[in-house]
Amino acid sequence: MSITLAVDAMGGDFGVEVTIPACCDFLQDHPDAKILAIGNAQAIEQSVRKSNPNLLDRFQILGASEIVLMDDPIEVALRRKKDSSMRVAIEQVRDGKADAAISAGNTGALMAISRYILKTLDGIDRPAIATAIPNELGKGTTVLDLGANADCEPIHLLQFAQMADVMLRVVNGNPKPSIGLLNIGEEVIKGNEVVKQTAELLRQSQLHFYGNVEGNDIFKGTTDIVVCDGFVGNVVLKASEGLAKMMSGMIREEFNRSILTKLMGLAALLPLKRVRQRVDHRRYNGAVLLGLKGCVIKSHGSADRFAFKVSLERAYDAAKNRMVEKIAESFTLRSA
């Protein structure tokens, strides 16, 4: 089965300088895939010819006259920029011309446009943003929601868990993902009423509910999935990214402090490189917008060529394994 990915080529901090070379790298590894690149047609074609002209026949270039900027208000992106590369990419999924859409653009705009154009699946009240955060086990802990829903009811958190459960089963091949509910303690009596009621719903569900987990359990890999509202999830994500950057900078600064420390840094280069690879957030790039009638992947805005390719692979795997259809089927069975 051939997979076509619609790519917002203009989105993110770098646009075609990153998105198109990453698409070329991706196509070399996936002979059954095609790229529908949306944006400035001339810039896209020039970038393909510069990166790998032999792949030009596997690109379909679709022009779009506008770009959703990283600081554009949602209203502007949704109502005024109707020919943006982001919107046109999502429309290709709606119209059945692409199996998934990928953008590194404005997260709020991407969610708003995706929800407006694709709509939510039956049985799902709110879509959620899910991604994997590196853990000690060398895998990723899938955390959701990461910012789409600041205020949630227990039923919403249950639906997030159900969607993530299907995603890990069909895309990651995990037959029974464990689910943790993010709380201020593991004890049942702790947490606010929303968390307590959510825990009760999860215990009554057929999901593999581990129980309450704390923030450090995300990095321990205690459970495969951690569920929380979008406010908490976004704080967790940004705090972990900020801590990783701070620690990396501090280590680099200390090893560059003197000739002696530089020599020590050379001696420790191999283990430091291995640690960096284990915690490299680029390997987990590509947040999934779960709950929509179509597959949409959000790449980090500052993603480089390697990271954006990872988001393409995530979209490819989700489309190949019919993730959206499986989630829809799962909720249809539960409501029957």
N, C-alpha and C positions, 0 to 999 in steps of 0.2 A: 504494500500500500504506500503510495507516494504521499508525503506530508509537505504542505505548503505553509510557510510561516510569513505572516504579514509583519514587517518591521518598520517601526517609526524611525526612519533613518536620521531624522533631524533632532531627536530628543536627547536629553541629558546635557552634560557639561561640554561634551566634545563633538557631538553630532556625527557626521559622516567620517570624520577622522578616526573614529573608533568603531562605529556600528558596521560599516561596510567591510573593513578588513576582518572584523570578527565573523561576519557572515561568510566571507570567503574561507576562513579557517574551518568554520562549521560545515560548509558544503563539502570540503575535501574529506571530512570524516564521515559524512552521511550521503552516500550516492543516491539514496531514494528521496532526498529532500529538495525543495525548491524555495527560493526567497522571493517574496513580493515586497520590494523596497519602495517606501513611500516618502516623498519629499521633493527637494529640488532635483529634477531629473538629470540636469547637466552635471551637477556636483556628484550625484550618485554614480553615474556612468563613468566619470573621470576617476572616481575612487576605486571602482571595480577594475578598470583598466590598469590602474597603478598597482593594485594589490595582486590581482590574478586574472588577466584578460581571458584566460582559457575557460573561466567560469561564467562568462557573460551570458551564455545561452541558458544558464540555470537561474538567471535573475529575470524577473519581470519588474520593470520600473514604472511606477505610477506617480504622476506629478501631483503635488499639493502646494498651494500658494502661501500657506500660513504655518507658523510654528508656535506651539504652546511653550511659552517661556517658563523657567523654573519659578519665577515670582509672579506669574499671572494669577489673578483671583479666579476662583472656580467659575464664577459667573461669566467672566470674559472668555475663558476656555470653552465653556459649554454653550453659551448663547451667541457670542460674536464671532469666534473663530471656527466657523463651520466647514472650512476647507483646510483645517490643520492636518499635518501629517499624522498626528496622534489619532484624531477622530476618523480619518479615512482608513487608517489601519484597522481600527475596531470595526468599522463598517464592512470590511472585507470578511471578517468572521461572521457577522450577522448575515451577510448575503451568501455565505457558503463558498466563497472564493478562497478562503484561507482557513486552516485548521486551528490556528492560534495567532494571537497578536502579542508583540513584545515592544515595550517602550521603556526608555530610561528617563522619561520626562517627569513633570510635576505629578506627584503621587495623588494629591487631592483631585486634580483635574482628571487624571486617568481613571480613578474610581468613579467620579461623577459621570464622566462621558460613557464609561463602560456600562454603568448601571442604567443610564438613560437609553442607550442604544440596544443593549443586549437583554435587559431586564433580568430579574432574579428567577431562579428555578422555582417551580411549584413546591410549596412546603417549606421554603426558606424565607424567613422574614428579612434578614439582612446579610449581605455579602461580607466577607472578612478577608483580611490580608494575612497570609501565612508564609513564613520562611523558616529556614533551618539556621540555628546558631551553633557554632562549633562547641563540642564538649570534650571531656577528658578521654572518652572512649574512641576518639578519632572519627566519630560519626557526627551527625547534626541532630540537635533537639528541635523539633518543629514547634514553633511558638505562634499562637494566634489568639486574639486579633492584635495587629500591630499598628493600629491607628485609624481604621475605618469607622469604628463605633466607640466613641468615648464613654457613653452610658449604655449599659446593657441590662436586660432582664435575664433571669435564670434560663428561660427557654432559648434565648439567643446564644448563651454560652454552651448549652447542650447541643444546639445545632452546629456550632463551630467545631465541637468535639466530633460530632458525627461526620462532618465533611472531611476533617483532617484524617479521621480513621479510614475513610474510603480512599483518600489520596495516598496514604502510606501503603495501603494494601495493594492498590492497582499500579501505582507508579514505582514505589520503592521495593515491592515484593515482600513486604512485612505482613505475614498472615494474621497477626494478632497484636497490633500496636497498643502499648500501654499508655494510659492517659492520666496526667496529673492536673490538678486544679491549683493554680497559683494563689497562695494565701500567705498570711503573716505567721503561720505556724502549721505544723502537721496535724495538731489536735483538732478533733471534730468540732469542739466548742469555740474555736477561734474563727475570726473573720466577721465580715458584715453579713447582713441578712441575705443579700444577693448571692454571696459565695456559699453560705450555708444551704440555701434552697437549691442552688446549682449542684452542690455535692449530693444532695438527696436525689435529684433527678438522674445524675450520673450513676448512682448506686442502683437505681431502679432500671436503668437501661441495660442493653445487652453488650455494651462496650466493656473493654477491659480497663476498668477504672481502678487506678492504683490508690488514689486518695489525694489529700492535700499535699502540695509540695511548696518549698520555699525557693527564693530566687537563686540560691546557690545550686539547687538541684538541676537547673537548666544546664549548668556547666559540668556537673557531675554525670549527666546523662541518666539520671534516675528513671525517667520515663521517656518514651519516644515522642510524646506530645505534651505540651503544656498549654493550658487554656486560661485566658484572662480577658478582661475588657480592653478596648483599644487604647485607652488612656494609659493604663498600666503597661501594656505591651510595648507601646511606643517609647515610654520612659526606659524600660528594660533594654530595648534595642539600642537607643541612642547612648545610654550610659555604658553599655558593654562595648560599643564601637569607640566611644571616647576613651574608655579605660585602656583598650588595646593600643590606640594611637599614642596615648600618654606613656605607657610602659615601653613601647617600641622606641619612642623618642628619648626617654630617660636612659635606656640601655645603650643606645647609640652615643648619647652625650657622654656617658661615663667611660666608654671604651675609647673615646677620642680625647680624653682629658690629658693624656701624656703619652710619651713614647712607650713607656712601660705598659700602660693600659692598652695601647694599640697592639702591642705584641701579644698581650693576653687575649685580646679580641681575636687575633689571627688564630691562636691556639684553640679558641672556643668556637671558631667559625662554623664547623660542621654541625655540632649539636644545636647551635643557635639557628642555623638554617633549617634544621629538622623541626625545631619548635615553631619557627615562623610558618612553615608549611602546614603544621597541624592546626594552627589557629588562624590561618589565612582566610579571612571572610570572603575573598574572591571565589573560593571553591564552592561557596554556598549562595552565590549571587542568583537572584531571580525569585522574587516573592510572587506567590500565586494569589490571584483574586478569586477566592472560592465563593461559590453560590450563584454565579452568573450563568446565563444560557449561552455560554461560549467561553473559550479558554483565553485568559489574558494574564500575561506575566509582566511584572514590574522589575526592571533592572535598576540597580543603584545608579543615581545620577552621575556619580564620579567614576563609574566603572571604566576600567581600561579594556584593551582588546581581549585579554584572557577572560576577564570577569564577564564581559558581555557575551562571549561565546558560551560560557556556562549557563547564562540565562536562556540562550537559544536551545541548548541541550535540554534544559528543564521543560521548555515549551514543547519541544519535539517528543520527549518521553510522555508528557501529559496527553498530547494529541494521539500519539501512537497507541497508548493504552486506554484511550477513550475515557479519560478521567471524568469529564463533565457528564457524559452519558451514564457512567457508573454511579456518580453522586445522585443524579436525577432518579435513577432506578432505585437506589437505596431509600430515598425519601418517599417514593411512590409505594414501596413495599411496607414502610413503617406506617403510612397513613391508611393502608388497606385494612 
